[in-house]
Amino acid sequence: MARMTAAEAAVHVLRKEGIDVAFGVPGAAINPFYAAMRQVGGIDHVLARHVEGASHMAEGYTRAKAGNIGVCIGTSGPAGTDMITGLYSASADSIPILCITGQAPRARLHKEDFQAVDIQAIAGPVTKWAVTVLEPAQVPRAFQQAFHLMRSSRPGPVLIDLPIDVQMSEIEFDPDTYEPLPAYKPAASRAQVEKAIAMLQEAERPLIVAGGGIVNADASDLLVEFAELTGVPVIPTLMGWGTIPDDHPLMVGMVGLQTSHRYGNATLLAADFVLGIGNRWANRHTGNVETYTRGRKFVHVDIEPTQIGRIFGPDLGIVSDARAALERFVEVAREMRRAGTLKDRGSWAEACQERKRTLLRKTHFDDVPVKPQRVYEEMNRVFGKQTRYVSTIGLSQIAGAQFLHVYRPRDWINCGQAGPLGWTIPAALGVRRADPDAEIVALSGDYDFQFMVEELAAGAQFNLPWIHVLVNNSYLGLIRQAQRGFDMDYCVQLSFENINCPEINGYGVDHVSVVEGLGCKALRVTRPEEIAPALEEARALMREHRVPVVVEIILERVTNIAMGTDLDGVNEFEALAENVEDAPTSIAALT
């Protein structure tokens, strides 16, 4: 049996579990682990500028590719507490990441030692498992259990906290005979699926709601096949966007209070049956639950038993991994297709498509300063079907979801439930590290961008490039819009006269200088006709220099983006499209 430090054993486990990159920041209490990574080899490292940034990089890395698990590393004390936001974000969206922290020596944990904090207790509510490993011989098995838990049932994050003396202690461990534990995934039974399809058959206007669980299960191909077999239209949630291509005739829009399409909401309200797979009926999707459920029957398929009935009681609940369930659904649907017993859904699908063709929002505005809708119109012109978008929260993300197009799973990488400002830049770094070849476009408002702007330096240092569209209205735009209900505009302006950059006319931060100071490239756009050429130039600069390239677009200060408190009460603040010329890059105009 080989003898090694517990930290070296942990690194061997990481390698056996398929880990070849980690994101983090070294520190005194985690240095033995870094020494083990150097000694064992095989794990690349991206040095973050902020430990929260490292956790979001790990998230982006996981979300970018099926089977990935991002790893983030920090020292004791504030490094662990900084990563709590990333753990919360990952937990909320069912994203497995592994957070590794250093800790004070065991003998000093109760003595208020420097940077000794009970990170196990702090992280517990936002992880599947958080543990401070007190016995060196348990370290490799704690890591083995971590991967088993992250992959089993509903995916999620784990934190392992390692006292410095535990890391340095020698143990017996044989890496050659190590094997990962098999993951557990519940699977729908034949009887459950037959019952669900029988209910679908009874409906006249059925829909499938496709959630992020389908993306996590890498089951989008099965979703599309099931929809095509049955002819049932699909409504993806924000986290499920891309499970069916936007231009597919059975993709009938997104539903919700904010990140929704007019035609999606209208179609949901016209439906009489909904089959939800891998979704959680989030409140910004459903709005008022009474409106959402009235006159409809529901089947809910989810990997987590306690998700079923959490928001409302479905007519039928099925606990299952989305891939396992869809394999059964496809199997039964194929048999029914061969037997000729499936209903013809052609007229219902065509009615949904008619809404998709006609219920559009206007994007073609020539105003100066630029209206945000025009930005997304130009992005649709420049970026093709293979583009991977990364965004987190704010009016920029809401409008992006209303106007951009996504054609593949994992091409809309969005922090859903938590929505932490600053997430976009580090997440884009993680996505790029996971996918060296894709065209990656990040989307931020000015405040999201400023929160963790320092991580652009990591993109420059490690040659992890992407195009970052920065829409700048010098406002906390979403909060300003929400404050309308309180009849105020209070503490949300980011504008000031920048003594070093008078040419930006009171828009505050000189983002171009900041970006260039961090080793990246930046362009500023003030007119709508300049947007597409700037995006093309950014593409060329990115390829030449292999660093992130920011395109800042100066927007009008105040634009209210369509949203409301109920699916039948969304406020349309701007002009609606009267024809496809008003929305020239809508799906209706492109297909």
C-alpha positions as CSV (number, residue, x, y, z in Angstrom):
1,M,0.0,0.0,0.0
2,A,1.3,3.4,-0.9
3,R,2.0,5.9,1.9
4,M,1.2,9.6,1.2
5,T,-0.2,12.7,2.8
6,A,-4.0,12.9,3.1
7,A,-3.9,15.9,0.7
8,E,-2.1,13.8,-1.9
9,A,-4.7,11.1,-1.5
10,A,-7.4,13.6,-2.1
11,V,-5.7,14.8,-5.3
12,H,-5.5,11.2,-6.5
13,V,-9.2,10.9,-5.9
14,L,-9.9,14.1,-7.9
15,R,-7.9,12.7,-10.8
16,K,-9.8,9.3,-10.7
17,E,-13.1,11.2,-10.6
18,G,-12.2,13.0,-13.9
19,I,-11.0,16.4,-12.5
20,D,-8.3,18.1,-14.6
21,V,-8.8,21.7,-13.7
22,A,-9.5,23.7,-10.5
23,F,-10.3,27.4,-9.9
24,G,-9.1,29.0,-6.7
25,V,-6.8,31.2,-4.6
26,P,-4.0,29.7,-2.5
27,G,-3.6,30.6,1.2
28,A,-1.7,29.5,4.3
29,A,-4.2,26.9,5.5
30,I,-4.7,25.3,2.1
31,N,-1.1,25.4,0.9
32,P,-0.5,21.7,1.7
33,F,-3.3,20.8,-0.7
34,Y,-1.7,23.0,-3.4
35,A,1.6,21.3,-2.7
36,A,-0.1,17.9,-3.2
37,M,-1.6,19.1,-6.6
38,R,1.9,20.2,-7.6
39,Q,3.4,16.8,-6.5
40,V,0.7,14.5,-8.0
41,G,0.2,16.6,-11.2
42,G,-2.6,16.4,-13.7
43,I,-4.8,19.2,-12.4
44,D,-4.5,22.6,-14.1
45,H,-5.3,25.7,-12.1
46,V,-6.9,29.0,-12.9
47,L,-6.0,31.7,-10.3
48,A,-9.1,33.8,-9.5
49,R,-8.9,37.4,-8.3
50,H,-11.7,36.8,-5.7
51,V,-12.7,33.5,-4.1
52,E,-16.4,34.1,-4.9
53,G,-15.2,34.4,-8.5
54,A,-13.6,31.0,-8.2
55,S,-16.9,29.4,-7.1
56,H,-18.7,31.0,-10.1
57,M,-16.0,29.8,-12.4
58,A,-16.6,26.3,-11.1
59,E,-20.3,26.8,-11.8
60,G,-19.7,27.9,-15.3
61,Y,-17.4,25.0,-15.9
62,T,-20.0,22.5,-14.7
63,R,-22.9,24.1,-16.6
64,A,-21.0,24.1,-19.9
65,K,-20.8,20.4,-20.5
66,A,-22.7,17.3,-19.3
67,G,-20.7,15.3,-16.8
68,N,-18.4,18.2,-15.8
69,I,-17.9,19.0,-12.1
70,G,-16.2,22.3,-11.3
71,V,-13.8,22.5,-8.4
72,C,-13.0,25.6,-6.4
73,I,-10.4,26.0,-3.7
74,G,-9.7,28.5,-1.0
75,T,-8.0,28.9,2.3
76,S,-9.6,29.1,5.8
77,G,-12.0,31.8,7.1
78,P,-13.1,34.4,4.6
79,A,-12.2,32.2,1.6
80,G,-14.9,29.8,2.6
81,T,-17.4,32.5,3.4
82,D,-16.7,34.2,0.1
83,M,-17.6,31.0,-1.7
84,I,-21.0,30.7,0.0
85,T,-22.7,32.7,-2.7
86,G,-21.4,30.3,-5.3
87,L,-22.6,27.3,-3.3
88,Y,-26.0,28.9,-2.9
89,S,-26.2,29.6,-6.6
90,A,-25.2,26.0,-7.5
91,S,-27.5,24.5,-4.9
92,A,-30.5,26.6,-6.1
93,D,-30.0,25.5,-9.8
94,S,-29.0,21.8,-9.1
95,I,-25.4,22.3,-10.2
96,P,-22.7,20.0,-8.8
97,I,-19.5,21.9,-7.7
98,L,-16.9,20.8,-5.2
99,C,-15.6,23.5,-2.8
100,I,-12.4,22.7,-0.9
101,T,-11.3,24.9,2.0
102,G,-8.4,24.9,4.3
103,Q,-8.9,25.1,8.1
104,A,-7.0,25.8,11.3
105,P,-5.4,22.9,13.0
106,R,-7.8,20.6,14.8
107,A,-6.5,21.4,18.3
108,R,-7.2,25.1,17.7
109,L,-10.7,25.0,16.2
110,H,-12.3,25.9,19.5
111,K,-9.8,28.6,20.4
112,E,-10.9,31.3,18.0
113,D,-7.7,30.8,16.0
114,F,-6.9,33.1,13.1
115,Q,-9.4,32.6,10.3
116,A,-10.9,29.6,12.1
117,V,-14.6,29.6,11.3
118,D,-17.2,26.9,11.4
119,I,-17.6,26.7,7.6
120,Q,-19.3,23.3,7.9
121,A,-22.2,24.9,9.8
122,I,-22.3,28.0,7.5
123,A,-22.3,26.0,4.3
124,G,-24.7,23.3,5.4
125,P,-28.0,25.0,4.2
126,V,-26.6,25.6,0.7
127,T,-25.0,22.3,0.0
128,K,-25.9,18.6,-0.3
129,W,-23.2,17.9,2.2
130,A,-20.7,20.1,4.1
131,V,-18.0,18.4,6.3
132,T,-14.9,19.3,8.2
133,V,-12.8,16.1,8.0
134,L,-11.1,15.5,11.4
135,E,-9.4,12.1,10.7
136,P,-6.7,12.0,8.0
137,A,-7.6,8.4,7.0
138,Q,-11.1,9.6,6.1
139,V,-10.0,12.2,3.6
140,P,-10.0,10.1,0.4
141,R,-13.4,8.5,1.4
142,A,-14.9,11.9,2.1
143,F,-13.9,13.0,-1.4
144,Q,-15.4,9.7,-2.8
145,Q,-18.6,10.4,-1.0
146,A,-18.7,13.9,-2.2
147,F,-18.7,12.8,-5.9
148,H,-21.3,10.2,-5.2
149,L,-23.6,12.7,-3.6
150,M,-23.0,15.4,-6.2
151,R,-24.0,13.0,-9.0
152,S,-26.8,11.2,-7.3
153,S,-30.5,12.2,-7.3
154,R,-30.9,16.0,-7.5
155,P,-27.4,17.2,-8.3
156,G,-25.8,19.8,-6.1
157,P,-22.7,21.2,-4.5
158,V,-20.5,19.8,-1.7
159,L,-18.0,21.5,0.6
160,I,-15.0,19.7,2.1
161,D,-13.1,21.5,4.8
162,L,-9.6,20.3,5.6
163,P,-7.7,21.3,8.8
164,I,-4.1,22.0,7.9
165,D,-2.7,19.2,10.1
166,V,-5.2,16.7,8.5
167,Q,-3.9,17.6,5.1
168,M,-0.3,17.1,6.1
169,S,-0.8,13.8,8.0
170,E,0.5,10.6,6.2
171,I,-2.0,7.8,5.5
172,E,-2.1,4.5,3.6
173,F,-4.0,4.8,0.3
174,D,-3.9,2.9,-3.0
175,P,-4.9,5.1,-5.9
176,D,-4.6,2.2,-8.4
177,T,-7.5,0.3,-7.0
178,Y,-9.8,3.3,-6.4
179,E,-13.1,3.3,-8.2
180,P,-15.9,6.0,-8.2
181,L,-19.1,5.0,-6.6
182,P,-22.1,4.5,-8.9
183,A,-24.6,7.4,-8.9
184,Y,-28.2,6.8,-7.9
185,K,-31.0,8.2,-10.1
186,P,-34.7,7.4,-9.5
187,A,-36.5,6.2,-12.7
188,A,-40.2,6.4,-13.7
189,S,-42.0,3.1,-14.0
190,R,-43.9,2.0,-17.1
191,A,-47.2,2.2,-15.3
192,Q,-46.5,5.8,-14.3
193,V,-45.6,6.9,-17.8
194,E,-48.7,5.1,-19.3
195,K,-50.9,6.9,-16.8
196,A,-49.3,10.3,-17.7
197,I,-49.7,9.7,-21.5
198,A,-53.3,8.6,-20.9
199,M,-54.0,11.9,-19.3
200,L,-52.2,13.7,-22.2
201,Q,-54.4,11.8,-24.6
202,E,-57.6,13.1,-22.9
203,A,-56.5,16.7,-23.4
204,E,-57.3,18.9,-26.3
205,R,-54.6,21.5,-25.9
206,P,-51.6,19.9,-24.1
207,L,-48.2,21.4,-23.5
208,I,-44.8,20.1,-22.3
209,V,-42.9,22.4,-19.9
210,A,-39.2,21.5,-20.2
211,G,-37.1,22.5,-17.2
212,G,-33.4,22.6,-16.4
213,G,-33.5,19.0,-15.1
214,I,-33.6,18.0,-18.8
215,V,-30.4,19.9,-19.4
216,N,-28.8,18.4,-16.3
217,A,-29.8,14.9,-17.4
218,D,-28.5,15.5,-21.0
219,A,-31.9,14.4,-22.3
220,S,-32.8,17.2,-24.8
221,D,-32.7,14.8,-27.7
222,L,-35.3,12.6,-26.0
223,L,-37.5,15.6,-25.2
224,V,-37.5,16.7,-28.9
225,E,-38.2,13.1,-30.0
226,F,-41.1,12.8,-27.6
227,A,-42.6,16.1,-28.7
228,E,-42.3,15.1,-32.4
229,L,-43.8,11.7,-31.8
230,T,-46.8,13.1,-30.0
231,G,-47.0,16.5,-31.8
232,V,-47.3,18.2,-28.4
233,P,-45.8,21.8,-28.3
234,V,-43.0,22.6,-25.8
235,I,-42.6,25.6,-23.4
236,P,-39.0,25.7,-22.0
237,T,-38.3,27.4,-18.7
238,L,-35.5,29.8,-18.5
239,M,-33.2,27.1,-17.2
240,G,-34.5,24.7,-19.8
241,W,-34.1,27.1,-22.7
242,G,-32.3,25.4,-25.6
243,T,-33.7,21.9,-24.8
244,I,-35.7,22.4,-28.0
245,P,-34.4,24.8,-30.7
246,D,-36.1,28.2,-30.9
247,D,-36.9,27.7,-34.5
248,H,-38.4,24.2,-34.0
249,P,-42.1,24.2,-35.0
250,L,-43.0,22.7,-31.7
251,M,-41.1,25.3,-29.6
252,V,-43.9,27.8,-28.7
253,G,-42.2,30.3,-26.4
254,M,-41.2,30.9,-22.8
255,V,-43.6,31.7,-20.1
256,G,-43.3,34.0,-17.1
257,L,-43.5,37.4,-15.6
258,Q,-40.2,38.6,-17.0
259,T,-38.2,36.3,-19.2
260,S,-41.1,35.4,-21.4
261,H,-42.6,35.8,-24.8
262,R,-46.0,37.3,-25.5
263,Y,-46.9,34.2,-27.5
264,G,-45.6,31.9,-24.8
265,N,-47.8,33.3,-22.1
266,A,-50.8,33.3,-24.4
267,T,-50.3,29.7,-25.3
268,L,-50.0,28.6,-21.7
269,L,-53.2,30.4,-20.9
270,A,-54.9,28.6,-23.8
271,A,-53.7,25.1,-22.7
272,D,-55.8,22.5,-20.8
273,F,-53.0,20.1,-19.8
274,V,-49.3,20.6,-18.8
275,L,-46.7,17.9,-18.5
276,G,-43.8,19.4,-16.5
277,I,-40.4,17.6,-16.7
278,G,-37.4,18.6,-14.6
279,N,-38.9,22.0,-13.6
280,R,-39.8,23.4,-10.3
281,W,-42.7,25.8,-11.1
282,A,-40.6,28.8,-10.1
283,N,-42.6,31.9,-9.2
284,R,-41.2,34.0,-12.0
285,H,-42.4,31.3,-14.4
286,T,-45.8,30.8,-12.9
287,G,-46.8,34.2,-11.6
288,N,-50.0,33.9,-9.6
289,V,-50.5,30.1,-9.1
290,E,-54.3,30.4,-9.4
291,T,-54.0,31.9,-12.8
292,Y,-51.4,29.5,-13.9
293,T,-53.3,26.4,-12.8
294,R,-56.9,27.4,-13.5
295,G,-58.6,25.1,-16.0
296,R,-55.6,22.8,-16.5
297,K,-54.5,19.4,-15.4
298,F,-50.8,18.9,-14.4
299,V,-48.3,16.0,-14.4
300,H,-45.1,16.8,-12.7
301,V,-41.9,14.7,-13.2
302,D,-38.9,15.6,-11.0
303,I,-35.9,13.9,-9.6
304,E,-36.5,15.4,-6.1
305,P,-39.5,13.9,-4.3
306,T,-40.1,17.0,-2.2
307,Q,-40.3,19.2,-5.3
308,I,-43.6,17.5,-6.2
309,G,-46.4,19.4,-4.5
310,R,-44.1,22.2,-3.2
311,I,-45.8,24.9,-5.2
312,F,-49.1,23.3,-6.0
313,G,-50.4,19.7,-6.0
314,P,-50.3,18.1,-9.5
315,D,-52.9,15.7,-10.7
316,L,-50.1,13.1,-11.1
317,G,-46.5,13.3,-9.7
318,I,-43.6,11.1,-10.8
319,V,-40.3,11.0,-9.1
320,S,-37.7,10.4,-11.8
321,D,-34.5,11.5,-13.4
322,A,-35.5,13.4,-16.6
323,R,-33.6,11.1,-18.9
324,A,-35.0,8.0,-17.3
325,A,-38.5,9.4,-17.6
326,L,-38.1,10.6,-21.2
327,E,-36.7,7.2,-22.2
328,R,-40.0,5.6,-21.0
329,F,-42.1,8.4,-22.5
330,V,-40.4,7.9,-25.9
331,E,-40.8,4.1,-25.6
332,V,-44.5,4.2,-25.0
333,A,-45.1,7.0,-27.6
334,R,-43.3,5.0,-30.3
335,E,-45.5,2.0,-29.6
336,M,-48.6,4.2,-29.7
337,R,-47.4,5.8,-33.0
338,R,-47.0,2.3,-34.5
339,A,-50.4,1.3,-33.3
340,G,-51.9,4.6,-34.7
341,T,-53.5,5.5,-31.4
342,L,-51.8,8.9,-30.8
343,K,-54.0,12.0,-31.2
344,D,-53.4,14.4,-34.1
345,R,-52.2,17.7,-32.6
346,G,-51.8,19.5,-35.8
347,S,-54.4,22.2,-35.4
348,W,-53.3,23.0,-31.8
349,A,-49.7,23.2,-32.9
350,E,-50.6,25.5,-35.7
351,A,-52.6,27.8,-33.4
352,C,-49.5,28.0,-31.2
353,Q,-47.3,28.8,-34.2
354,E,-49.7,31.6,-35.3
355,R,-49.3,33.2,-31.9
356,K,-45.5,32.9,-32.4
357,R,-45.7,34.6,-35.7
358,T,-47.9,37.5,-34.6
359,L,-47.5,38.3,-30.8
360,L,-44.2,40.1,-31.1
361,R,-42.4,42.9,-29.3
362,K,-40.8,45.7,-31.4
363,T,-37.0,45.7,-31.6
364,H,-36.2,48.0,-34.5
365,F,-35.7,51.4,-32.9
366,D,-33.3,54.1,-34.3
367,D,-33.2,56.2,-31.1
368,V,-30.0,57.8,-29.8
369,P,-29.1,57.0,-27.0
370,V,-29.7,53.4,-28.0
371,K,-32.8,51.6,-26.9
372,P,-31.9,48.2,-25.4
373,Q,-34.2,46.2,-27.7
374,R,-32.1,47.3,-30.7
375,V,-29.0,45.7,-29.0
376,Y,-30.5,42.2,-29.1
377,E,-31.7,42.7,-32.6
378,E,-28.1,43.4,-33.7
379,M,-26.8,40.5,-31.6
380,N,-29.2,38.2,-33.4
381,R,-27.8,39.5,-36.7
382,V,-24.1,38.9,-35.8
383,F,-24.1,35.8,-33.7
384,G,-25.2,32.5,-35.2
385,K,-26.9,29.3,-34.0
386,Q,-23.7,28.0,-32.3
387,T,-23.3,30.9,-29.9
388,R,-23.2,30.2,-26.2
389,Y,-24.7,33.0,-24.1
390,V,-23.8,33.6,-20.4
391,S,-25.8,36.0,-18.2
392,T,-27.2,36.3,-14.7
393,I,-29.7,39.0,-13.7
394,G,-31.1,42.4,-14.4
395,L,-33.0,44.1,-17.2
396,S,-30.2,43.1,-19.6
397,Q,-30.8,39.4,-18.9
398,I,-34.6,39.8,-18.9
399,A,-34.5,41.6,-22.2
400,G,-31.9,39.1,-23.6
401,A,-34.3,36.2,-22.8
402,Q,-37.2,38.0,-24.5
403,F,-35.3,38.8,-27.7
404,L,-32.2,36.5,-28.2
405,H,-32.4,33.0,-29.7
406,V,-31.1,29.7,-28.4
407,Y,-30.9,26.5,-30.4
408,R,-29.0,24.0,-28.2
409,P,-29.0,22.9,-24.5
410,R,-26.3,24.7,-22.5
411,D,-26.1,27.6,-24.9
412,W,-28.0,29.8,-22.5
413,I,-26.0,29.6,-19.3
414,N,-27.8,31.5,-16.6
415,C,-27.8,31.7,-12.9
416,G,-31.5,31.1,-12.2
417,Q,-32.8,31.2,-8.7
418,A,-30.0,33.0,-6.8
419,G,-29.2,35.7,-9.4
420,P,-26.0,37.1,-7.8
421,L,-24.7,40.3,-9.3
422,G,-21.1,39.8,-10.6
423,W,-21.8,36.2,-11.6
424,T,-21.4,36.7,-15.4
425,I,-17.7,37.4,-15.8
426,P,-16.4,34.5,-13.7
427,A,-19.0,32.1,-15.0
428,A,-17.9,33.0,-18.6
429,L,-14.4,32.2,-17.6
430,G,-15.5,28.7,-16.4
431,V,-17.5,28.2,-19.6
432,R,-14.5,29.1,-21.8
433,R,-12.2,26.8,-19.8
434,A,-14.7,24.0,-20.4
435,D,-15.2,24.8,-24.1
436,P,-12.0,26.2,-25.8
437,D,-13.6,26.5,-29.2
438,A,-17.2,27.9,-29.0
439,E,-18.2,31.4,-29.6
440,I,-19.1,32.6,-26.1
441,V,-21.0,35.9,-25.6
442,A,-21.6,37.2,-22.1
443,L,-24.3,39.8,-21.4
444,S,-24.3,42.2,-18.5
445,G,-25.7,45.5,-17.3
446,D,-23.2,48.0,-15.9
447,Y,-23.7,47.0,-12.2
448,D,-23.4,43.2,-12.7
449,F,-20.3,44.0,-14.7
450,Q,-18.7,46.2,-12.0
451,F,-19.3,43.6,-9.2
452,M,-16.5,41.3,-10.2
453,V,-14.8,43.1,-13.0
454,E,-11.4,42.1,-11.6
455,E,-11.9,38.6,-12.9
456,L,-11.2,39.9,-16.4
457,A,-7.6,39.9,-15.4
458,A,-7.8,36.1,-15.1
459,G,-9.2,35.9,-18.6
460,A,-6.2,37.9,-19.8
461,Q,-3.6,36.0,-17.8
462,F,-4.9,32.6,-18.8
463,N,-6.0,33.5,-22.4
464,L,-9.6,32.6,-21.8
465,P,-11.4,34.9,-24.3
466,W,-15.0,35.8,-24.9
467,I,-17.1,38.7,-26.2
468,H,-18.8,40.6,-23.4
469,V,-21.8,42.8,-24.3
470,L,-22.1,45.5,-21.7
471,V,-25.3,47.5,-21.9
472,N,-24.8,50.7,-19.9
473,N,-27.7,52.9,-18.7
474,S,-25.8,53.9,-15.6
475,Y,-28.6,52.7,-13.4
476,L,-29.6,49.7,-11.2
477,G,-32.2,49.3,-13.9
478,L,-34.2,46.4,-12.6
479,I,-34.4,47.9,-9.1
480,R,-35.3,51.3,-10.5
481,Q,-38.2,49.7,-12.4
482,A,-39.3,47.8,-9.3
483,Q,-39.2,51.1,-7.4
484,R,-42.0,52.5,-9.6
485,G,-44.4,50.6,-7.4
486,F,-43.1,52.7,-4.4
487,D,-43.3,55.9,-6.5
488,M,-39.5,56.5,-6.1
489,D,-36.2,56.5,-7.8
490,Y,-33.9,56.2,-4.8
491,C,-30.3,55.2,-4.4
492,V,-30.2,53.4,-7.7
493,Q,-28.4,55.9,-10.0
494,L,-24.8,55.0,-11.0
495,S,-24.3,58.2,-12.9
496,F,-21.7,60.9,-12.0
497,E,-19.4,63.2,-13.9
498,N,-16.2,61.4,-14.3
499,I,-13.4,63.9,-14.1
500,N,-11.1,61.7,-16.1
501,C,-13.6,60.9,-18.9
502,P,-15.9,63.8,-19.6
503,E,-16.8,62.3,-23.0
504,I,-19.1,59.8,-21.5
505,N,-21.4,62.6,-20.4
506,G,-22.2,61.7,-16.8
507,Y,-22.4,57.9,-17.3
508,G,-19.9,57.4,-14.4
509,V,-17.4,54.7,-14.7
510,D,-15.1,54.7,-17.7
511,H,-15.4,51.0,-18.5
512,V,-13.1,51.1,-21.5
513,S,-10.2,52.3,-19.3
514,V,-11.0,49.8,-16.6
515,V,-11.1,46.9,-19.0
516,E,-7.9,47.9,-20.8
517,G,-6.2,48.3,-17.4
518,L,-7.0,44.7,-16.6
519,G,-5.3,43.5,-19.8
520,C,-8.3,43.1,-22.1
521,K,-9.7,45.0,-25.1
522,A,-12.8,47.2,-25.1
523,L,-14.9,49.2,-27.6
524,R,-17.6,51.8,-26.9
525,V,-20.7,52.2,-29.0
526,T,-23.2,55.2,-28.9
527,R,-25.3,54.7,-32.0
528,P,-27.5,51.7,-33.1
529,E,-25.8,51.4,-36.6
530,E,-22.4,51.0,-34.8
531,I,-23.4,47.9,-32.8
532,A,-23.0,45.2,-35.5
533,P,-19.6,46.5,-36.8
534,A,-18.4,46.7,-33.2
535,L,-19.4,43.1,-32.5
536,E,-17.6,42.0,-35.6
537,E,-14.5,44.0,-34.6
538,A,-14.7,42.4,-31.1
539,R,-14.7,39.0,-32.7
540,A,-11.5,39.8,-34.6
541,L,-9.8,41.3,-31.6
542,M,-10.6,38.3,-29.5
543,R,-9.2,35.9,-32.1
544,E,-6.0,38.1,-32.4
545,H,-5.2,38.7,-28.8
546,R,-6.9,35.7,-27.0
547,V,-8.3,37.9,-24.2
548,P,-11.9,39.0,-23.3
549,V,-13.2,41.8,-25.4
550,V,-15.9,44.1,-24.0
551,V,-18.3,46.0,-26.2
552,E,-19.9,48.7,-24.1
553,I,-23.2,50.1,-25.6
554,I,-24.4,53.4,-24.1
555,L,-28.2,53.0,-23.6
556,E,-30.9,55.6,-22.9
557,R,-31.1,56.0,-19.2
558,V,-34.6,54.7,-18.6
559,T,-36.3,51.9,-20.4
560,N,-39.0,49.8,-18.8
561,I,-38.8,46.1,-20.0
562,A,-42.0,44.1,-20.3
563,M,-43.0,42.4,-17.1
564,G,-45.9,42.1,-14.6
565,T,-47.3,40.2,-11.6
566,D,-49.5,37.7,-13.5
567,L,-49.3,35.9,-16.8
568,D,-52.4,37.7,-18.0
569,G,-51.2,41.0,-16.7
570,V,-47.7,41.6,-18.2
571,N,-47.2,45.3,-18.8
572,E,-45.9,46.2,-22.3
573,F,-44.2,49.5,-21.8
574,E,-42.8,49.9,-25.3
575,A,-44.4,49.7,-28.7
576,L,-45.4,46.2,-30.0
577,A,-44.5,44.9,-33.4
578,E,-47.1,45.5,-36.1
579,N,-45.2,43.5,-38.7
580,V,-41.9,41.6,-39.1
581,E,-40.1,44.8,-40.1
582,D,-40.6,46.0,-36.5
583,A,-38.9,42.8,-35.3
584,P,-36.6,41.8,-38.1
585,T,-34.6,39.3,-36.2
586,S,-37.5,37.6,-34.4
587,I,-37.9,33.9,-35.0
588,A,-41.0,34.7,-37.1
589,A,-38.8,36.8,-39.4
590,L,-36.0,34.3,-39.6
591,T,-38.0,31.2,-40.3
